[in-house]
Amino acid sequence: MWRCEKCGREFERESQDHYCEALVPQTIDEYLALQDESLRPLLEEVRAAIRAAAPEASEKISWRMPTFWQQENLIHFAAFKKHIGLYPGDKAVKAFAARLDEEGFAHSKGTVQLPYTKPLPLKLVSDITAYRVKAVCDKRTRP
């Protein structure tokens, strides 16, 4: 058995990836503070790229992940053992699938994986976020 030093939960596998339930953040700053020190700068870069593309969005925690909200959830991101997960929704991933494939990023319905072994594609993150902002605005202006 392995016990997480942060939350005290026990697991069968050593260093099992999990979310520390005892440490539920209420803000993105709290979420970042709970992450490994080496990951914080990367997460801050993703946050800044999203913020630049969605300046009117508010920040919150939703689904236990940092989330940008503008009339609805625009995009989530989260730290995992081997990657940063980006969650812009299935339509956004579909719209950027060719570019994601071209740049070598794993993706599935609604999810993009940004591995720590590659430079962060901040322009791509920004473009996906801008796509989501436009989609929300377009949805609100339709008759």
C-alpha positions in Angstrom: 0.0 0.0 0.0 1.1 3.5 -0.7 -0.1 6.6 1.2 -0.3 10.1 -0.3 1.7 12.5 1.8 -0.7 15.4 0.9 -4.1 13.9 1.6 -3.3 10.7 3.5 -5.3 8.4 1.3 -4.0 4.9 0.7 -3.6 3.2 -2.7 -2.5 -0.2 -4.0 -0.1 1.3 -6.6 3.0 3.4 -5.7 2.5 7.1 -6.6 -1.0 6.4 -8.1 -2.3 9.4 -9.9 -5.3 10.8 -7.9 -6.9 14.0 -6.8 -6.3 14.8 -3.1 -9.9 15.1 -1.8 -8.8 16.7 1.4 -7.3 19.6 -0.5 -10.1 20.9 -2.7 -9.1 24.4 -4.0 -11.6 27.2 -4.2 -9.6 29.4 -6.6 -7.1 28.9 -9.4 -4.4 30.4 -7.2 -5.2 27.7 -4.5 -5.1 25.0 -7.2 -1.7 26.1 -8.4 -0.3 26.3 -4.9 -1.3 22.6 -4.4 0.7 21.5 -7.6 4.3 20.4 -7.7 6.6 23.5 -7.7 8.1 22.5 -11.0 4.7 22.5 -12.7 3.4 25.9 -11.5 5.2 28.0 -14.1 3.8 25.8 -16.9 0.3 26.1 -15.5 0.7 29.9 -15.1 1.7 30.1 -18.8 -1.4 28.2 -19.8 -3.5 30.4 -17.6 -1.9 33.5 -19.1 -2.5 32.3 -22.7 -6.2 31.6 -21.9 -6.5 35.0 -20.1 -5.1 36.8 -23.1 -7.6 35.2 -25.4 -10.5 35.6 -23.0 -10.0 38.8 -21.1 -13.6 39.1 -20.1 -13.9 35.6 -18.7 -13.9 35.0 -15.0 -11.8 32.4 -13.2 -13.3 29.7 -11.0 -12.9 26.0 -10.1 -15.3 23.7 -11.8 -15.0 19.9 -11.9 -12.1 20.5 -9.5 -10.1 22.2 -12.3 -9.1 25.7 -13.1 -11.9 27.0 -15.4 -12.5 30.2 -17.4 -16.2 31.1 -17.5 -18.0 33.6 -19.8 -21.7 32.9 -19.8 -20.7 29.2 -19.7 -17.6 27.2 -19.0 -15.1 28.2 -21.8 -12.2 26.0 -21.0 -10.7 24.0 -18.2 -7.1 22.9 -17.6 -5.4 20.6 -15.1 -2.1 19.1 -14.1 -1.6 15.4 -14.4 1.4 13.1 -13.9 2.7 13.3 -17.5 0.7 16.2 -19.1 -1.5 19.2 -18.7 -5.0 18.4 -19.7 -6.9 21.1 -21.7 -10.7 20.7 -21.9 -12.3 23.1 -24.4 -15.2 20.8 -25.3 -15.7 18.4 -28.2 -16.5 21.0 -30.9 -13.3 22.9 -30.3 -11.2 19.8 -30.3 -12.9 18.7 -33.6 -12.3 22.1 -35.1 -8.5 21.9 -34.2 -8.0 18.2 -34.8 -5.9 18.6 -37.9 -3.6 21.2 -36.2 -3.4 19.0 -33.1 -2.4 16.0 -35.2 0.1 18.1 -37.2 1.7 19.4 -34.0 1.7 15.9 -32.4 -0.7 16.5 -29.5 -2.9 13.6 -28.3 -6.6 14.4 -28.2 -9.9 12.8 -27.9 -13.5 14.1 -27.6 -13.2 17.3 -25.7 -9.7 16.8 -24.4 -6.2 17.8 -25.4 -3.0 16.5 -23.7 0.0 18.8 -23.5 2.9 16.6 -22.4 5.6 18.0 -20.2 8.2 16.6 -22.6 7.2 19.1 -25.3 7.3 22.9 -25.3 3.9 24.4 -24.4 1.9 25.3 -27.5 0.7 28.6 -26.1 -0.4 30.0 -29.4 -2.5 26.9 -29.9 -4.0 27.2 -26.4 -4.8 30.9 -27.2 -6.4 30.0 -30.5 -8.5 27.3 -29.0 -9.7 29.7 -26.3 -10.5 32.4 -28.8 -12.5 29.8 -30.8 -14.5 29.0 -27.6 -15.1 32.7 -26.9 -16.4 33.3 -30.4 -18.6 30.2 -30.2 -20.2 31.5 -26.9 -20.7 35.0 -28.3 -22.2 33.6 -31.5 -24.6 31.4 -29.5 -25.8 34.4 -27.5 -26.4 36.5 -30.6 -28.4 33.9 -32.6 -32.1 34.6 -32.9 
